[in-house]
Amino acid sequence: MKKQKFQQIQAASISPAKVILSGEYSILYGASALAMAIASYLKTSVKIINVPTIRILQEKSMEYSIEECRMIAQRIDQKYNAFLDGHLPITDVLSHSDDLILYILNRHFHNYSSQGISLNIHSAIPIGSGFGSSSAIISALSLVLRKIMGKPFDGKKEFIADTIYIERLQHGKSGLIDSTTIIEGGIVYIKPSITIKQDKIIGKWWAVDTGRPESSTGECVAFVDKHFSKSNIWSEFNAVTDAMVENIQDENREKIGQTIRTNHLLLQSLDIVPSSISQLIRSIEERGGSAKISGAGSIRGESAGLVLVYDYNPQECASFYGYTCYPIQGEKNGTRLTEDSC
């Protein structure tokens, strides 16, 4: 087969993380959602190599043939269909740590028998903890592959849709909020048929890392869908999200805090906030702060990933419960190409 002429032989990209301010699950049921890109990053770089191999450079580097990559992607599609038919849990669709990467590679780099890809990924975004790590890796790798192939996305709408399509493999159902926030950057408010972006938000924000949840995002999504898909609670989430947007635009710190507290109560009612996390949040509230999980939470164990704290330094509370915490800053830029390789 004749060698493919690539637009360039190497390229790099960067994606921010995200935190959800309101609407974790409600976006899946037609309600609004609000999220913010933050300054924690995933970087990826790819290089064309003159052997038909997929080379993933990491702590334990792996190599796959182009045919292996194609077969793995095909099996992933089959397993996802089995999940849709109720024969397989979502956690079994991507069963190996490299599966998602190989699926992305097969989607955007295929039908070339004489050349391959060397891929390097460096991420400071915690996995499975509510920071949008799936959208970050999908968008960063897809963008850089499209650049090398000389087939850029036809605008951000197509870019977001492609990211959501791939992310369904991880979560079962995927809404717009994660992919849109990470690709657009800034603060993103999504209401059915409306997307509004602004660059900054008032007040100080902190992240408390409570540890990786025992249940995956996909498991939590399936649990909520089974027990609450027809509930009236989504109209309550919608009202809280819309109120938070208004309060952010009005720069009303007190009311922003109030909406976060109300949001926490609604999330508790979905049974995805472990009891120890509820105790932590109660301690923060007793000291004048506001807090909520930001992400899927957990239906097992006592860890829930990210807890988002507003206008209060939670270091003392976090230390008491054995958690780490750190301030977070917004990031106005979304997934983009960069000159710096990782």
Secondary structure by P-SEA (a helix, b strand, c coil): ccccccccccccbbbbbbbbccccccccccbbbbbbbcccbbbbbbbbcccccccccccbbbbbcaaaaaaaaaaaaaaaaaaaaccccccccccccaaaaaaaaaacccccccbbbbbbbbbccccccccaaaaaaaaaaaaaaaaaaccccccaaaaaaaaaaaaccccccccccaaaaaaaccbbbbcccbbbbbccccbbbbbbbcccccccaaaaaaaaaacccccaaaaaaaaaaaaaaaaaaaccaaaaaaaaaaaaaaaaaaccccaaaaaaaaaaaaacbbbbbccccccccccccbbbbccccaaaaaaaabbbbbbbbbbccccccccccc
